[in-house]
């Protein structure tokens, strides 16, 4: 019922803005296409992998990328390695990003605006994502880029009607809070309870410095790894993600787990238990079966182990968000301060009358933070604005 109400309500879209944005994306693509062809010294179809390979690796004689069936890879990750070799690479990557936003978002969203309501009505899927997260289709709102100015431009198209604002409520670091709760690691929990910047607090412990002495690089490394733990990030993964040598990555991982031994124990125990049971469970008892753990294929087994680490954490986060949605929906039906419109990852988006924003914020925060009892609590960041980009600030 909660999802049905959200799907029926939909979210208002600024068609004129989106039309203009779509045209701008088209013009930018045309300009970048000409730039790419000028830098290549020939006209060719930028969207054809075969023609692009010939232009990059034969005509311009750039260093070869990973070998594939049809020649050499031109995917983004491989091209980024060549960024310093030739200015054509930067233009090519930008062209692809703009093309993705035009074809995947602005054009598609224009086609999906309901002519009667002027709104877009997505469809929520409850049983698609194996983690238990909700997914959405027509349009897939989970795909809208969160970072970067181009992604923000897309979000600006989603607006509040006159006399209303959009309110965005986002769980703060929910997966790390769940990891702290499940592992019962006191030091990890304390990092939340102190009220400082969580990642800086963790970085200070690992590097043995005061919080004030934590550099942005130290903080960023810890942030990347803290989130990576829940996805079974290996030492090799750390070296790739942080751009450091393997021995430095190994030292970092060792220093991290030395501070949080219970986190390490918990993760190891999760995998062993899943191998015996054949499944993992979330905080609320929802199972995810993992036949990959019994596979004779090493790669599949390794994938199963990573999923065994991640499923209880991400799955519990998905469960908590659904519990929050049920609680907030019930509260808003008792006290009609606004409507719940969207859910994307750990975020809920509401449409609220402008004069009732403070009351709505208090209600939303109360219900969301009480959706589950965690040792270090749940925290919610709430912002509002006339469009989704403003409300997501």
C-alpha positions as CSV (number, residue, x, y, z in Angstrom):
1,X,0.0,0.0,0.0
2,X,2.8,2.4,0.8
3,X,4.5,1.8,-2.6
4,X,1.1,2.0,-4.4
5,X,0.4,5.4,-2.9
6,X,3.9,6.7,-3.9
7,X,3.5,5.4,-7.4
8,X,0.1,6.9,-7.7
9,X,1.2,10.4,-6.4
10,X,4.3,10.6,-8.6
11,X,6.7,13.6,-8.7
12,X,6.2,16.8,-10.6
13,X,8.6,17.6,-13.4
14,X,9.5,20.9,-15.0
15,X,9.0,20.0,-18.7
16,X,10.3,23.3,-20.1
17,X,13.5,23.1,-18.1
18,X,14.0,19.4,-19.1
19,X,13.3,20.3,-22.8
20,X,16.0,23.0,-22.6
21,X,18.4,20.7,-20.8
22,X,17.9,18.0,-23.4
23,X,18.6,20.4,-26.2
24,X,21.8,21.6,-24.4
25,X,23.0,18.0,-24.0
26,X,22.4,17.5,-27.8
27,X,24.4,20.6,-28.7
28,X,27.2,19.7,-26.3
29,X,27.4,16.2,-27.9
30,X,27.6,17.6,-31.4
31,X,30.4,20.0,-30.3
32,X,32.4,17.2,-28.5
33,X,32.0,15.0,-31.6
34,X,33.5,17.6,-33.8
35,X,36.4,18.1,-31.3
36,X,37.1,14.4,-31.1
37,X,37.2,14.2,-34.9
38,X,39.5,17.2,-35.2
39,X,41.8,15.7,-32.6
40,X,41.8,12.4,-34.5
41,X,42.5,14.1,-37.8
42,X,39.6,12.3,-39.5
43,X,35.8,11.9,-39.5
44,X,34.5,8.7,-38.1
45,X,31.5,7.4,-36.1
46,X,32.4,8.2,-32.4
47,X,29.8,5.6,-31.3
48,X,31.4,2.7,-33.3
49,X,33.9,0.7,-31.2
50,X,35.6,-0.6,-34.3
51,X,36.1,2.8,-35.9
52,X,37.2,4.2,-32.5
53,X,39.8,1.5,-32.1
54,X,41.2,2.1,-35.5
55,X,41.4,5.9,-34.8
56,X,43.0,5.5,-31.4
57,X,45.3,2.6,-31.8
58,X,46.2,2.7,-35.5
59,X,45.9,6.3,-36.7
60,X,47.0,8.0,-33.4
61,X,49.1,5.0,-32.3
62,X,48.1,5.3,-28.6
63,X,49.2,2.6,-26.1
64,X,47.2,-0.5,-26.4
65,X,44.5,-1.3,-23.8
66,X,43.2,-4.6,-22.6
67,X,42.8,-7.2,-25.4
68,X,39.2,-8.2,-26.3
69,X,37.7,-10.3,-29.1
70,X,37.3,-7.4,-31.5
71,X,40.7,-5.8,-30.8
72,X,41.3,-3.5,-27.8
73,X,38.9,-2.3,-25.2
74,X,37.5,1.2,-25.4
75,X,35.5,1.1,-22.1
76,X,35.8,4.0,-19.7
77,X,38.1,2.3,-17.2
78,X,40.6,1.4,-19.9
79,X,40.5,4.8,-21.6
80,X,41.1,6.6,-18.3
81,X,44.5,4.9,-18.2
82,X,45.4,6.7,-21.5
83,X,44.2,10.1,-20.3
84,X,47.8,11.5,-20.2
85,X,48.6,10.1,-23.7
86,X,46.4,12.4,-25.8
87,X,43.7,15.1,-25.3
88,X,41.2,13.1,-27.3
89,X,40.6,10.8,-24.3
90,X,39.2,13.6,-22.1
91,X,36.8,14.7,-24.9
92,X,35.8,11.1,-25.5
93,X,35.0,10.5,-21.9
94,X,33.0,13.7,-21.6
95,X,31.1,12.9,-24.8
96,X,30.1,9.6,-23.3
97,X,29.0,11.1,-20.0
98,X,26.8,13.7,-21.8
99,X,25.4,11.0,-24.1
100,X,24.5,8.9,-21.2
101,X,22.6,11.7,-19.5
102,X,20.8,12.6,-22.7
103,X,19.8,9.2,-23.9
104,X,19.4,7.6,-20.4
105,X,17.7,10.5,-18.6
106,X,16.6,13.8,-20.2
107,X,15.1,12.2,-23.3
108,X,13.6,9.2,-21.4
109,X,12.1,11.4,-18.6
110,X,10.4,13.7,-21.2
111,X,8.7,10.7,-22.7
112,X,7.5,9.5,-19.3
113,X,5.8,12.7,-18.1
114,X,2.1,12.0,-17.5
115,X,0.2,14.4,-19.8
116,X,-2.6,14.8,-17.2
117,X,-0.7,15.2,-14.0
118,X,2.6,16.6,-15.4
119,X,4.2,14.1,-13.1
120,X,6.4,11.1,-13.5
121,X,5.1,7.9,-11.9
122,X,7.9,5.3,-11.4
123,X,7.2,1.6,-10.6
124,X,8.8,0.1,-7.5
125,X,10.0,-3.5,-7.7
126,X,10.2,-5.4,-4.4
127,X,11.8,-8.6,-5.5
128,X,14.4,-7.6,-8.1
129,X,17.5,-6.7,-6.1
130,X,18.9,-9.8,-4.3
131,X,20.0,-7.5,-1.3
132,X,16.3,-6.7,-0.6
133,X,16.7,-3.1,-1.7
134,X,13.8,-1.6,-3.6
135,X,14.5,-0.9,-7.3
136,X,12.5,1.2,-9.7
137,X,11.7,1.1,-13.4
138,X,10.2,3.5,-16.0
139,X,12.2,5.5,-15.0
140,X,14.9,3.8,-13.0
141,X,15.5,6.5,-10.4
142,X,18.3,4.6,-8.7
143,X,20.4,5.4,-11.7
144,X,20.3,9.2,-11.6
145,X,23.8,10.3,-10.9
146,X,24.3,11.7,-7.3
147,X,27.6,13.4,-7.7
148,X,28.7,16.0,-10.3
149,X,27.1,19.0,-11.8
150,X,25.5,17.1,-14.7
151,X,23.7,14.8,-12.3
152,X,22.5,17.8,-10.3
153,X,21.1,19.3,-13.6
154,X,18.9,16.2,-14.0
155,X,17.7,16.4,-10.4
156,X,16.7,20.1,-10.9
157,X,14.0,18.9,-13.2
158,X,12.1,17.3,-10.3
159,X,10.2,20.1,-8.6
160,X,7.6,20.9,-5.9
161,X,4.3,22.5,-7.0
162,X,3.6,26.1,-6.0
163,X,3.3,26.6,-2.3
164,X,5.2,23.4,-1.6
165,X,8.9,22.3,-1.2
166,X,10.6,19.0,-1.6
167,X,12.1,17.5,1.6
168,X,14.9,14.9,1.3
169,X,15.7,12.7,4.3
170,X,18.8,10.6,4.0
171,X,20.1,8.0,6.5
172,X,23.6,9.0,7.5
173,X,26.2,6.2,7.2
174,X,23.6,3.5,7.8
175,X,25.7,0.6,6.6
176,X,28.6,1.5,8.9
177,X,26.2,1.9,11.9
178,X,24.8,-1.5,11.1
179,X,28.3,-3.0,11.0
180,X,29.1,-1.3,14.4
181,X,25.9,-2.8,15.8
182,X,26.3,-6.3,14.5
183,X,30.0,-6.6,15.3
184,X,29.5,-5.0,18.8
185,X,32.9,-3.3,18.3
186,X,33.0,-0.7,21.1
187,X,35.6,1.5,19.5
188,X,33.6,1.6,16.2
189,X,30.5,2.5,18.2
190,X,32.3,5.2,20.1
191,X,33.4,6.9,16.8
192,X,29.7,7.6,16.2
193,X,28.7,8.5,19.8
194,X,31.4,11.2,20.0
195,X,29.5,13.4,17.6
196,X,32.7,14.3,15.6
197,X,33.2,13.5,11.9
198,X,33.1,9.7,11.9
199,X,35.7,9.1,9.2
200,X,38.1,11.6,10.7
201,X,37.7,9.9,14.2
202,X,38.5,6.5,12.7
203,X,41.5,8.0,10.7
204,X,42.9,9.5,13.9
205,X,42.8,6.1,15.7
206,X,44.5,4.3,12.8
207,X,47.3,6.9,12.3
208,X,47.7,7.5,16.0
209,X,47.1,11.3,15.7
210,X,44.7,13.8,17.1
211,X,41.5,14.4,15.1
212,X,42.8,17.9,14.3
213,X,45.8,16.3,12.7
214,X,43.9,14.2,10.2
215,X,44.5,15.3,6.6
216,X,41.8,15.1,3.9
217,X,43.8,12.3,2.3
218,X,43.9,10.2,5.5
219,X,40.2,10.8,6.0
220,X,39.4,9.9,2.4
221,X,41.4,6.6,2.5
222,X,39.6,5.5,5.7
223,X,36.2,6.5,4.2
224,X,36.9,4.4,1.0
225,X,38.0,1.4,3.0
226,X,35.3,1.6,5.7
227,X,32.6,1.3,3.0
228,X,34.7,-1.2,1.1
229,X,34.9,-3.6,4.1
230,X,31.2,-4.4,3.8
231,X,31.7,-5.4,0.2
232,X,34.6,-7.7,1.0
233,X,37.3,-5.4,-0.4
234,X,40.6,-7.3,-0.6
235,X,44.1,-6.0,-0.1
236,X,44.4,-5.8,-3.9
237,X,41.1,-3.9,-4.0
238,X,42.5,-1.5,-1.4
239,X,45.6,-0.9,-3.5
240,X,43.5,-0.2,-6.6
241,X,41.0,2.0,-4.9
242,X,43.5,4.1,-2.9
243,X,46.1,4.1,-5.7
244,X,48.9,2.7,-3.4
245,X,51.3,-0.3,-3.6
246,X,50.3,-3.7,-2.3
247,X,52.6,-3.6,0.7
248,X,51.2,-0.2,1.7
249,X,47.7,-1.4,1.2
250,X,48.4,-4.5,3.4
251,X,49.8,-2.3,6.2
252,X,46.7,-0.1,6.0
253,X,44.4,-3.0,6.3
254,X,46.4,-4.4,9.2
255,X,46.4,-1.1,11.0
256,X,42.6,-0.7,10.5
257,X,41.7,-4.1,11.8
258,X,44.1,-3.8,14.7
259,X,41.9,-0.9,16.0
260,X,38.7,-2.8,15.3
261,X,39.3,-6.5,16.0
262,X,35.7,-7.3,16.6
263,X,34.8,-6.0,13.1
264,X,37.3,-8.4,11.6
265,X,36.1,-11.3,13.8
266,X,32.4,-10.6,12.8
267,X,33.1,-10.5,9.1
268,X,35.1,-13.8,9.2
269,X,32.4,-15.5,11.2
270,X,29.7,-14.3,8.7
271,X,31.5,-16.1,5.9
272,X,32.1,-19.3,7.9
273,X,28.4,-19.4,9.1
274,X,27.1,-18.8,5.6
275,X,29.3,-21.8,4.3
276,X,27.6,-24.1,6.9
277,X,24.1,-22.7,6.6
278,X,24.1,-22.0,2.9
279,X,22.5,-18.6,3.6
280,X,22.9,-15.3,5.5
281,X,20.3,-13.4,7.5
282,X,19.6,-9.7,8.1
283,X,19.0,-8.3,11.6
284,X,15.4,-9.1,11.1
285,X,15.8,-12.7,10.0
286,X,15.4,-12.3,6.2
287,X,17.5,-14.9,4.4
288,X,19.6,-14.7,1.3
289,X,20.7,-18.1,0.0
290,X,24.3,-18.3,-1.4
291,X,24.8,-21.4,-3.5
292,X,27.9,-19.8,-4.9
293,X,29.7,-20.8,-1.7
294,X,29.6,-24.4,-2.7
295,X,30.8,-23.8,-6.3
296,X,33.8,-25.7,-7.6
297,X,34.8,-22.4,-9.4
298,X,37.2,-20.3,-7.3
299,X,35.8,-17.0,-8.8
300,X,32.2,-17.9,-8.0
301,X,33.2,-19.0,-4.5
302,X,35.0,-15.7,-3.9
303,X,32.0,-13.8,-5.1
304,X,29.8,-15.9,-2.7
305,X,32.2,-14.9,0.2
306,X,31.9,-11.2,-0.7
307,X,28.1,-11.5,-0.8
308,X,28.1,-13.3,2.6
309,X,30.0,-10.3,4.0
310,X,27.7,-7.8,2.4
311,X,24.2,-9.3,2.5
312,X,23.6,-8.9,6.3
313,X,24.8,-5.3,6.2
314,X,23.2,-4.0,3.0
315,X,20.2,-6.3,3.6
316,X,19.6,-4.9,7.1
317,X,19.9,-1.3,5.7
318,X,17.2,-2.2,3.1
319,X,15.0,-3.7,5.8
320,X,15.4,-0.6,8.0
321,X,14.5,1.7,5.1
322,X,11.3,-0.3,4.4
323,X,10.3,-0.2,8.1
324,X,10.9,3.6,8.1
325,X,8.7,4.0,5.0
326,X,5.9,2.1,6.7
327,X,6.3,4.2,9.9
328,X,6.5,7.6,8.1
329,X,3.6,6.7,5.8
330,X,1.4,5.8,8.8
331,X,2.4,9.0,10.7
332,X,1.6,11.2,7.6
333,X,-1.8,9.6,7.3
334,X,-2.5,10.4,11.0
335,X,-1.1,13.9,10.6
336,X,-1.2,15.0,6.9
337,X,1.9,17.2,6.7
338,X,2.9,16.1,3.2
339,X,3.3,13.1,0.9
340,X,6.1,10.6,0.4
341,X,7.0,10.6,-3.3
342,X,10.3,8.7,-3.9
343,X,12.8,6.4,-2.3
344,X,16.4,6.1,-3.8
345,X,19.0,4.0,-1.9
346,X,18.9,5.3,1.7
347,X,16.9,8.5,0.9
348,X,13.2,9.4,1.0
349,X,11.8,12.4,-0.8
350,X,8.6,14.2,0.3
351,X,6.3,17.0,-1.0
352,X,5.4,19.3,1.9
353,X,3.4,22.5,2.1
354,X,5.9,25.4,2.6
355,X,4.4,26.6,5.9
356,X,4.6,23.1,7.5
357,X,8.2,22.2,6.7
358,X,9.4,22.3,10.3
359,X,6.6,20.1,11.5
360,X,7.1,17.6,8.7
361,X,10.9,17.5,9.2
362,X,10.4,16.7,12.9
363,X,7.9,13.9,12.1
364,X,10.1,12.4,9.4
365,X,13.2,12.5,11.6
366,X,11.4,11.0,14.6
367,X,9.9,8.1,12.6
368,X,13.1,7.3,10.6
369,X,15.4,7.3,13.6
370,X,13.0,4.9,15.4
371,X,12.7,2.4,12.6
372,X,15.2,0.1,14.4
373,X,17.2,0.0,17.6
374,X,21.0,0.1,16.9
375,X,23.7,0.3,19.5
376,X,24.9,3.6,18.1
377,X,21.5,4.8,16.9
378,X,20.2,6.0,13.5
379,X,20.9,9.4,12.1
380,X,19.0,11.2,9.4
381,X,20.1,14.3,7.3
382,X,17.2,16.4,6.1
383,X,17.3,19.1,3.6
384,X,14.6,21.0,1.6
385,X,14.3,23.0,-1.5
386,X,12.1,23.9,-4.5
387,X,13.7,21.1,-6.5
388,X,15.4,17.8,-5.8
389,X,18.9,19.1,-6.4
390,X,18.4,21.8,-3.8
391,X,16.8,19.4,-1.4
392,X,19.7,17.0,-1.8
393,X,22.4,19.6,-0.9
